[in-house]
Amino acid sequence: MSQRIHSIDAVRALALFGILLTHASFRFNYLPAPGMDTVSHVYAWLAQHIFACKFFMVFAFLFGLSFFLQMDHAVERGIDFRGRFCWRLVLLFFFGVFHSFFYMGDILTIFAILGFIPVVLWQVPTRTLAIICILCLLQPVVLCTELAGTSHFLQETGDKVVAWFAPQERYLAMQDSVWQNGVWNICCGHIHSLVYTFISSGRIFILIGMFMLGMLAGRTRIFEKNPQRLLYIGSAGVVVYGIGLLGQQFLPLWMYWWEQIGFVLMFVPWAAWLLARPALSTLISPLTAIGRTTLTCYITQNIIMGFLLCAYGFNMNVCWTTTQVMNAAIILYIAQVLFSMAWLKYHRYGPFEAVWRRLTRLGMKS
């Protein structure tokens, strides 16, 4: 495995940590919360300004990059992997449904649905792919509604859909059994995530754009060639990030997503460059381990925290402050790092990754 892959796995591990802290800051959607202490307010600020949505976008970028690497590797072996990748997305969707039974904020089903777009665009010329990427990142629908002063229409439409499927009082309720909680999550609660992505926020365009951006990063080999380019791209990301922050007073929703784009352009190249340094070799090994078991860790961390917080488990949500929830999440992440390192000493893939791979390769001769 190349150092480039090691660094990307490590970036994926950091993104997983960011998503975990985001979930923890919102108490894994188990509301309401006990009173906020000083540290809880600090965590809440960090979640809002540093973690929220940003690492979700990093995951989308890495999804596009991983898609390219898998397809490119298949092409080198003379295999058209598009059909298998579509089947792989179907399997990912069912992983997401399983995950949704325990956590209503699942992202796997969303990635599985939108993941067919890179398959369709796999063979388009790089220039065409770049144009599609830019158009998506420009958020044309959100920009038009912002300029027309009707951006509230998207949110109001989304709220109506959510209210029809999942009334707020049910969303705030904590079910007494795993089955009650799971059925509500899948049938109603998960609608929140889908509506937010496809209607309320305009996130769908950013996700597609990030998929394309990851594919472009793979095509241009930016993680293989002169590492100095990563520093330049990261610096450009700082500029975009700053523009997004400053512009939110004029076009709040549109510029908010540009802040997310800037963060990805800043974080991924700089993190990959730093983690490829020999001085950080002791750090990259544990991060690479959890980066190779991301699917397993993402699903299990929400299941475990659900049992800790929800009424069908230990019901700690009624007494833990946000600080305690965040601390528990950090401890869980450290435990997952140790588990991943131990597991990969004897296995090539994480538990869920191994099942995913085996089901993907059903019927294949090699």
C-alpha positions as CSV (number, residue, x, y, z in Angstrom):
1,M,0.0,0.0,0.0
2,S,1.4,3.4,-1.0
3,Q,2.1,6.3,1.3
4,R,-0.5,8.2,-0.6
5,I,-3.1,5.7,0.4
6,H,-1.9,5.7,4.0
7,S,-2.4,9.5,4.1
8,I,-5.8,9.4,2.6
9,D,-6.9,6.7,5.0
10,A,-5.6,8.9,7.9
11,V,-7.6,11.9,6.5
12,R,-10.7,9.6,6.4
13,A,-10.1,8.7,10.1
14,L,-9.9,12.4,11.0
15,A,-13.2,13.1,9.1
16,L,-14.8,10.2,11.0
17,F,-13.7,11.8,14.3
18,G,-15.2,15.2,13.2
19,I,-18.5,13.5,12.3
20,L,-18.6,11.8,15.6
21,L,-18.0,15.0,17.5
22,T,-20.7,16.7,15.4
23,H,-23.2,13.9,16.4
24,A,-22.1,14.2,20.0
25,S,-22.6,17.9,20.1
26,F,-26.2,17.4,19.0
27,R,-26.5,14.5,21.5
28,F,-27.1,12.0,18.7
29,N,-30.5,13.6,18.2
30,Y,-31.8,12.6,21.6
31,L,-33.4,15.8,22.9
32,P,-33.9,17.7,25.1
33,A,-30.7,18.0,27.0
34,P,-29.9,18.9,30.6
35,G,-28.6,22.3,31.5
36,M,-25.4,23.5,29.6
37,D,-22.2,24.0,31.6
38,T,-19.3,26.2,30.5
39,V,-17.5,23.4,28.7
40,S,-20.7,22.4,27.0
41,H,-21.0,25.9,25.5
42,V,-17.4,25.6,24.2
43,Y,-18.2,22.2,22.6
44,A,-21.4,23.7,21.1
45,W,-19.5,26.6,19.6
46,L,-16.8,24.3,18.2
47,A,-19.5,22.0,16.7
48,Q,-21.3,24.9,15.1
49,H,-18.3,26.7,13.7
50,I,-15.7,23.9,13.2
51,F,-17.4,20.5,12.8
52,A,-21.0,20.9,11.6
53,C,-21.5,19.7,8.0
54,K,-17.8,20.2,7.1
55,F,-16.6,16.7,7.8
56,F,-19.7,15.4,6.0
57,M,-18.4,17.2,3.0
58,V,-14.9,15.8,3.5
59,F,-16.5,12.3,3.4
60,A,-18.2,13.2,0.2
61,F,-14.9,14.3,-1.4
62,L,-13.2,11.1,-0.2
63,F,-16.2,9.0,-1.6
64,G,-15.6,10.5,-5.0
65,L,-11.8,9.9,-4.7
66,S,-12.3,6.3,-3.5
67,F,-14.7,5.7,-6.4
68,F,-12.1,6.8,-8.9
69,L,-9.4,4.7,-7.3
70,Q,-11.5,1.6,-7.4
71,M,-12.6,2.1,-11.0
72,D,-9.0,3.0,-12.1
73,H,-7.6,-0.1,-10.4
74,A,-10.3,-2.2,-12.2
75,V,-9.4,-0.6,-15.6
76,E,-5.7,-1.5,-15.0
77,R,-6.8,-5.1,-14.6
78,G,-9.0,-4.9,-17.7
79,I,-12.3,-5.0,-15.8
80,D,-15.4,-2.8,-16.3
81,F,-16.3,-2.4,-12.6
82,R,-19.3,-0.1,-13.2
83,G,-21.9,-2.8,-12.8
84,R,-20.3,-4.1,-9.6
85,F,-20.0,-0.6,-8.2
86,C,-23.8,-0.1,-8.7
87,W,-24.4,-3.3,-6.9
88,R,-22.0,-2.1,-4.2
89,L,-24.1,1.1,-3.9
90,V,-27.3,-1.0,-3.4
91,L,-25.5,-2.9,-0.6
92,L,-24.4,0.4,0.9
93,F,-28.0,1.5,0.9
94,F,-29.1,-1.5,2.9
95,F,-26.2,-0.9,5.3
96,G,-27.6,2.6,5.7
97,V,-31.1,1.3,6.4
98,F,-29.7,-1.0,9.1
99,H,-27.8,2.0,10.5
100,S,-31.0,4.1,10.4
101,F,-32.7,1.7,12.7
102,F,-30.4,3.0,15.4
103,Y,-29.6,6.5,14.3
104,M,-31.9,8.8,12.3
105,G,-29.0,11.0,10.9
106,D,-27.6,8.3,8.6
107,I,-25.5,9.4,5.6
108,L,-25.0,6.0,4.0
109,T,-28.4,5.9,2.2
110,I,-27.8,9.4,0.8
111,F,-24.4,8.5,-0.5
112,A,-25.8,5.3,-2.0
113,I,-28.5,7.2,-3.8
114,L,-26.3,9.9,-5.2
115,G,-23.4,7.5,-5.8
116,F,-24.9,6.4,-9.1
117,I,-24.0,9.8,-10.6
118,P,-20.3,9.3,-10.6
119,V,-20.9,6.0,-12.3
120,V,-22.8,7.7,-15.1
121,L,-20.1,10.4,-15.4
122,W,-17.1,8.0,-15.2
123,Q,-16.0,8.3,-18.8
124,V,-16.8,12.0,-19.5
125,P,-13.8,14.1,-20.4
126,T,-12.0,15.8,-17.5
127,R,-13.0,19.2,-18.8
128,T,-16.6,18.3,-18.9
129,L,-16.4,16.8,-15.4
130,A,-14.8,20.0,-14.1
131,I,-17.6,22.1,-15.6
132,I,-20.3,19.9,-14.0
133,C,-18.4,20.1,-10.7
134,I,-18.2,23.9,-10.8
135,L,-21.9,24.2,-11.7
136,C,-22.9,22.0,-8.8
137,L,-20.7,23.8,-6.3
138,L,-22.1,27.2,-7.5
139,Q,-25.4,26.0,-6.1
140,P,-27.6,27.5,-8.9
141,V,-31.0,26.8,-7.2
142,V,-29.9,28.2,-3.9
143,L,-28.2,31.2,-5.4
144,C,-31.3,32.1,-7.5
145,T,-33.6,31.8,-4.4
146,E,-31.2,33.9,-2.4
147,L,-31.0,36.7,-5.0
148,A,-34.8,36.6,-5.5
149,G,-35.3,36.8,-1.7
150,T,-37.2,33.5,-1.6
151,S,-34.7,31.3,0.1
152,H,-37.2,30.7,2.9
153,F,-39.3,28.8,0.5
154,L,-36.9,25.8,0.5
155,Q,-36.9,25.7,4.2
156,E,-40.7,26.1,4.5
157,T,-41.3,23.3,2.0
158,G,-38.9,21.0,3.8
159,D,-40.6,21.8,7.1
160,K,-44.0,20.9,5.7
161,V,-42.7,17.6,4.4
162,V,-41.0,16.8,7.7
163,A,-44.1,17.8,9.7
164,W,-46.3,15.5,7.6
165,F,-44.0,12.5,8.0
166,A,-42.5,13.1,11.5
167,P,-44.2,15.5,13.9
168,Q,-41.8,17.4,16.1
169,E,-43.2,16.0,19.3
170,R,-42.4,12.5,18.1
171,Y,-38.9,13.6,17.0
172,L,-38.2,14.8,20.5
173,A,-39.6,11.6,22.1
174,M,-37.3,8.9,23.4
175,Q,-38.8,5.5,22.7
176,D,-38.7,2.8,25.4
177,S,-37.7,-0.1,23.2
178,V,-35.2,-0.7,20.5
179,W,-38.0,-1.8,18.1
180,Q,-40.1,1.3,18.6
181,N,-37.1,3.6,18.2
182,G,-35.9,1.7,15.2
183,V,-39.2,1.6,13.3
184,W,-39.7,5.3,13.9
185,N,-36.2,6.1,12.8
186,I,-36.6,4.3,9.5
187,C,-40.2,5.2,8.7
188,C,-40.3,8.8,10.0
189,G,-37.1,10.1,11.6
190,H,-34.8,9.5,8.7
191,I,-37.1,11.7,6.6
192,H,-35.4,14.6,8.4
193,S,-32.0,13.8,6.8
194,L,-33.4,13.1,3.4
195,V,-35.6,16.3,3.3
196,Y,-32.7,18.4,4.5
197,T,-30.4,17.0,1.8
198,F,-32.8,17.0,-1.1
199,I,-35.1,20.0,-0.4
200,S,-34.4,22.3,2.5
201,S,-30.7,23.1,2.3
202,G,-29.4,22.6,-1.2
203,R,-26.9,20.1,0.1
204,I,-27.6,17.7,-2.8
205,F,-25.7,20.0,-5.2
206,I,-22.7,20.3,-2.9
207,L,-22.6,16.5,-2.4
208,I,-22.6,15.9,-6.1
209,G,-20.0,18.6,-6.6
210,M,-17.8,17.0,-3.9
211,F,-18.1,13.6,-5.5
212,M,-16.9,15.2,-8.8
213,L,-14.1,17.1,-7.0
214,G,-12.9,13.8,-5.5
215,M,-12.9,12.2,-9.0
216,L,-11.0,15.1,-10.4
217,A,-8.4,14.8,-7.6
218,G,-8.0,11.2,-8.6
219,R,-7.7,11.9,-12.3
220,T,-5.1,14.6,-11.8
221,R,-3.1,12.5,-9.3
222,I,-2.7,15.5,-6.9
223,F,-1.9,13.1,-4.0
224,E,0.8,11.3,-6.0
225,K,2.7,14.1,-7.7
226,N,4.5,17.1,-6.3
227,P,3.3,17.4,-2.6
228,Q,3.9,21.1,-2.8
229,R,0.7,21.4,-4.8
230,L,-1.2,20.3,-1.8
231,L,0.0,23.3,0.1
232,Y,-1.1,25.6,-2.7
233,I,-4.5,24.1,-2.9
234,G,-4.9,24.3,0.9
235,S,-4.0,28.0,0.8
236,A,-6.6,28.6,-1.9
237,G,-9.1,26.8,0.4
238,V,-8.4,29.3,3.1
239,V,-9.4,32.1,0.8
240,V,-12.6,30.4,-0.2
241,Y,-13.3,29.6,3.4
242,G,-12.8,33.3,4.4
243,I,-15.0,34.5,1.5
244,G,-17.8,32.1,2.7
245,L,-17.6,33.4,6.2
246,L,-17.6,37.1,5.2
247,G,-20.3,36.6,2.6
248,Q,-22.9,35.1,4.9
249,Q,-24.2,38.5,6.0
250,F,-25.3,39.1,2.4
251,L,-26.3,35.6,1.1
252,P,-26.4,33.4,4.2
253,L,-27.4,30.0,2.8
254,W,-25.4,30.3,-0.5
255,M,-22.2,31.5,1.3
256,Y,-22.7,29.0,4.1
257,W,-22.0,26.2,1.6
258,W,-19.0,28.0,0.2
259,E,-17.6,28.0,3.7
260,Q,-18.0,24.2,3.6
261,I,-16.3,24.0,0.2
262,G,-13.4,26.2,1.4
263,F,-13.0,23.9,4.5
264,V,-12.7,20.8,2.3
265,L,-10.2,22.5,0.0
266,M,-8.2,23.6,3.0
267,F,-8.4,20.6,5.3
268,V,-7.9,17.6,2.9
269,P,-4.7,18.8,1.1
270,W,-3.1,20.1,4.3
271,A,-4.0,17.1,6.4
272,A,-2.8,14.7,3.6
273,W,0.5,16.6,3.3
274,L,1.1,16.7,7.1
275,L,0.2,13.1,7.6
276,A,2.6,12.0,4.9
277,R,5.6,13.6,6.8
278,P,8.0,11.0,8.2
279,A,7.9,12.9,11.6
280,L,4.2,11.8,11.9
281,S,4.8,8.2,11.1
282,T,3.8,7.1,14.7
283,L,0.5,9.0,14.4
284,I,-0.4,7.8,10.9
285,S,-0.4,4.1,11.8
286,P,-3.4,4.2,14.3
287,L,-5.3,6.7,12.0
288,T,-4.7,4.5,9.0
289,A,-6.2,1.5,10.9
290,I,-9.4,3.3,11.7
291,G,-9.5,4.8,8.3
292,R,-9.6,1.3,6.8
293,T,-12.5,0.3,9.1
294,T,-14.5,3.5,8.7
295,L,-17.8,1.8,7.7
296,T,-17.6,-0.5,10.8
297,C,-16.7,2.4,13.1
298,Y,-19.3,4.8,11.7
299,I,-22.1,2.4,12.2
300,T,-21.1,1.0,15.6
301,Q,-20.3,4.3,17.2
302,N,-23.9,5.5,16.7
303,I,-25.3,2.2,17.9
304,I,-23.2,2.3,21.0
305,M,-23.9,5.9,21.8
306,G,-27.6,5.2,21.2
307,F,-27.7,2.5,23.8
308,L,-25.9,4.8,26.2
309,L,-28.3,7.7,25.7
310,C,-31.6,6.3,24.8
311,A,-34.4,5.1,27.1
312,Y,-34.1,1.5,25.8
313,G,-30.5,1.4,27.0
314,F,-28.8,3.2,29.9
315,N,-30.9,6.4,29.4
316,M,-27.9,8.6,30.2
317,N,-29.4,11.4,28.0
318,V,-31.5,12.6,31.0
319,C,-28.5,13.2,33.2
320,W,-25.4,13.7,31.0
321,T,-24.4,17.2,30.0
322,T,-23.2,17.8,26.5
323,T,-19.7,17.8,27.9
324,Q,-20.2,14.3,29.2
325,V,-21.6,13.1,25.9
326,M,-18.7,14.6,24.0
327,N,-16.2,13.0,26.4
328,A,-17.9,9.6,26.0
329,A,-17.7,10.0,22.2
330,I,-13.9,10.8,22.4
331,I,-13.3,7.7,24.6
332,L,-15.3,5.6,22.2
333,Y,-13.2,6.9,19.3
334,I,-10.0,5.9,21.1
335,A,-11.4,2.5,21.8
336,Q,-12.3,2.1,18.1
337,V,-8.7,3.0,17.1
338,L,-7.4,0.3,19.4
339,F,-9.9,-2.2,18.1
340,S,-9.1,-1.4,14.5
341,M,-5.4,-1.8,15.1
342,A,-5.9,-5.2,16.8
343,W,-8.4,-6.4,14.2
344,L,-6.3,-5.5,11.2
345,K,-3.4,-7.6,12.6
346,Y,-5.4,-10.7,11.7
347,H,-7.8,-9.5,9.0
348,R,-7.4,-7.4,5.8
349,Y,-10.7,-5.6,6.2
350,G,-13.0,-4.4,9.0
351,P,-16.1,-6.6,9.9
352,F,-18.6,-4.6,7.9
353,E,-16.1,-3.9,5.2
354,A,-15.4,-7.6,4.8
355,V,-19.1,-8.4,4.4
356,W,-19.5,-5.5,2.0
357,R,-16.6,-6.7,-0.1
358,R,-17.7,-10.3,-0.1
359,L,-21.3,-9.5,-1.2
360,T,-19.9,-7.1,-3.8
361,R,-17.8,-9.9,-5.3
362,L,-20.6,-12.5,-5.4
363,G,-20.3,-14.4,-8.7
364,M,-16.9,-12.9,-9.6
365,K,-14.1,-15.3,-10.6
366,S,-11.3,-13.2,-9.2
